[in-house]
Amino acid sequence: MTAAGSPSPAPNVPNPNLPVPGAPVPSPPVPTPPAAIPGPPPGPGVQPPFVAPPTEGARRRRWLAIGLTGAVALVCCVGALFGLGGLVVLGSQVVEEDAQRVVTEYLRAVQMEEYGQAYDLLCDREKRRTSLSDFTSSFEGEPRLIGFHVNKVESAAQLVVVTTLLYDNSPTKTVRFVMEQDRQTAEFRVCGEED
């Protein structure tokens, strides 16, 4: 102690918190990553982090898909067959209606004694066989046609339109007109009568 009672100065001791001149400056501490949290141990009853695809029922679903595909294909095929059948029926109806229309026009022309129009509705073979004047004279002396009814169409070896003709002062007569399709126009023409 000093005489004045004041404490004596401390010896020259370096402060550990102050840097020492000329000494290297230490680098700041590097933080360490936190330790990984261990997952559950493998074993029964452990849930995976994602849902595994179901394996039960896969075969059943596959057969169900195959069955549905087959059913759709079958429905399409049946529909196509019905469509084709309908097309055939519709086509035959169009042919029958066209043949009946031509016979109706032919008989109406004969009934009105417009023999030139009736002659135009004959097929080429009949026109080569008889001229218009011969065709017209074939109706002279015959009972006059006063009415007719076009009945059914028969198609076996050839297309035939069955008609019922009503004559003046004469019994009713059934006539079967043979039809032939023109090669150029595809129109039906009267090609004589079937015996």
C-alpha positions in Angstrom: 0.0 0.0 0.0 1.0 3.5 -0.5 1.5 6.0 2.1 -1.7 7.9 1.4 -3.7 4.8 1.9 -4.6 4.5 -1.7 -4.2 1.2 -3.3 -1.1 0.6 -5.2 -1.3 0.4 -8.9 -1.8 -3.0 -10.3 1.0 -4.6 -12.0 0.9 -4.4 -15.8 -1.3 -7.5 -16.5 -2.8 -7.8 -20.0 -6.6 -7.8 -20.3 -7.7 -11.0 -21.9 -10.6 -9.3 -23.7 -8.4 -6.8 -25.5 -6.5 -7.8 -28.6 -2.9 -8.1 -28.3 -1.1 -5.8 -30.7 0.5 -7.8 -33.6 -1.3 -11.0 -32.7 -3.6 -12.7 -35.3 -7.3 -12.0 -35.0 -9.2 -15.2 -34.4 -12.1 -16.0 -36.8 -15.6 -16.1 -35.5 -16.8 -19.5 -34.6 -18.6 -21.5 -37.3 -22.1 -22.7 -36.2 -22.5 -26.4 -36.5 -25.7 -27.8 -38.1 -28.2 -29.3 -35.8 -28.0 -33.0 -35.5 -30.3 -34.9 -37.8 -33.4 -36.2 -36.1 -33.3 -39.9 -36.5 -36.5 -41.4 -38.2 -38.4 -44.3 -36.9 -36.6 -47.5 -37.0 -37.6 -49.9 -39.9 -39.9 -52.6 -39.0 -43.5 -53.7 -38.9 -46.1 -51.0 -38.3 -43.9 -48.2 -39.6 -45.7 -45.8 -42.0 -43.7 -44.9 -45.1 -43.6 -41.2 -46.0 -45.8 -41.8 -49.0 -48.7 -44.1 -49.7 -47.8 -47.2 -51.7 -50.0 -48.0 -54.6 -52.6 -50.6 -53.8 -51.7 -54.1 -55.0 -55.0 -55.7 -54.0 -57.7 -55.5 -56.7 -55.4 -54.5 -59.6 -56.1 -57.7 -61.5 -59.8 -57.3 -60.9 -59.7 -53.7 -62.3 -57.7 -54.8 -65.3 -60.3 -57.5 -66.1 -63.1 -55.1 -65.6 -61.4 -52.6 -68.0 -61.0 -55.4 -70.6 -64.6 -56.5 -70.2 -65.9 -52.9 -70.6 -63.7 -52.4 -73.7 -65.1 -55.6 -75.2 -68.7 -54.6 -74.4 -68.2 -51.2 -76.1 -66.7 -53.0 -79.1 -69.6 -55.4 -79.3 -72.1 -52.6 -79.1 -70.3 -50.8 -81.9 -70.3 -53.9 -84.1 -74.0 -54.6 -83.4 -74.8 -51.0 -84.2 -72.8 -51.2 -87.5 -74.7 -54.4 -88.4 -78.1 -52.8 -87.7 -77.0 -49.7 -89.7 -75.9 -51.9 -92.6 -79.2 -53.8 -92.4 -81.2 -50.6 -92.3 -79.2 -49.3 -95.3 -80.1 -52.5 -97.3 -83.8 -52.2 -96.3 -83.9 -48.5 -97.1 -82.2 -49.2 -100.5 -84.7 -51.9 -101.4 -87.6 -49.6 -100.4 -86.2 -46.8 -102.6 -85.9 -49.3 -105.6 -89.5 -50.5 -105.0 -90.9 -47.0 -104.8 -89.1 -45.9 -107.9 -90.4 -48.9 -109.9 -93.9 -48.3 -108.6 -93.7 -44.6 -109.5 -92.6 -45.4 -113.1 -95.4 -47.9 -113.6 -97.9 -45.4 -112.2 -96.7 -42.7 -114.7 -96.9 -45.3 -117.5 -100.5 -46.4 -116.7 -101.6 -42.8 -116.1 -100.3 -41.9 -119.6 -102.1 -44.9 -121.2 -105.3 -44.0 -119.3 -105.1 -40.4 -120.6 -104.3 -41.7 -124.1 -101.0 -39.9 -124.1 -99.2 -42.7 -125.8 -96.0 -40.7 -126.5 -95.4 -40.2 -122.8 -96.1 -43.9 -122.2 -93.7 -44.9 -125.0 -90.9 -42.8 -123.4 -91.2 -44.9 -120.2 -90.5 -48.1 -122.1 -87.0 -49.7 -121.9 -84.6 -49.6 -124.9 -85.3 -53.2 -125.8 -89.1 -52.6 -126.1 -88.4 -49.4 -128.1 -86.2 -51.4 -130.5 -88.9 -54.1 -130.8 -91.8 -51.7 -131.5 -92.1 -48.2 -132.9 -94.2 -45.4 -131.4 -96.8 -45.8 -134.2 -97.1 -49.6 -133.6 -97.2 -49.0 -129.8 -100.0 -46.4 -130.3 -102.0 -48.7 -132.7 -101.8 -51.6 -130.2 -104.3 -49.8 -128.0 -106.9 -49.3 -130.8 -109.9 -51.7 -130.5 -108.9 -52.6 -126.9 -111.1 -51.7 -124.0 -110.3 -48.3 -122.5 -108.3 -48.3 -119.2 -110.5 -46.4 -116.7 -108.5 -47.1 -113.5 -105.6 -49.0 -112.0 -104.0 -49.9 -108.8 -100.3 -50.5 -108.4 -99.8 -53.3 -105.9 -96.6 -54.9 -104.7 -93.1 -55.3 -106.2 -91.6 -58.7 -106.5 -87.9 -59.2 -107.1 -86.6 -62.7 -107.8 -84.8 -63.1 -111.1 -86.1 -59.7 -112.3 -88.0 -56.8 -110.8 -91.8 -57.1 -111.4 -94.5 -54.6 -110.4 -97.9 -56.3 -109.9 -100.9 -54.1 -110.9 -104.7 -54.4 -111.1 -106.2 -52.8 -114.2 -109.8 -51.7 -114.6 -111.2 -51.6 -118.1 -114.4 -50.1 -119.5 -117.0 -52.9 -120.0 -114.4 -55.6 -119.3 -113.4 -57.6 -116.2 -110.5 -56.5 -114.0 -107.1 -57.8 -115.0 -103.9 -58.4 -113.1 -100.8 -57.4 -115.1 -97.2 -58.0 -113.9 -94.9 -55.4 -115.5 -91.3 -56.3 -115.9 -89.0 -53.5 -115.0 -85.5 -52.8 -116.2 -83.0 -50.1 -115.1 -81.6 -47.8 -117.8 -77.8 -48.0 -117.9 -77.3 -44.3 -118.6 -79.9 -42.7 -116.3 -80.3 -45.5 -113.8 -84.1 -44.9 -114.0 -86.5 -47.8 -114.2 -88.4 -48.5 -117.4 -91.3 -50.7 -118.3 -90.0 -53.6 -120.2 -93.1 -55.6 -121.2 -95.4 -57.8 -119.3 -94.6 -61.1 -117.5 -96.6 -64.1 -118.7 
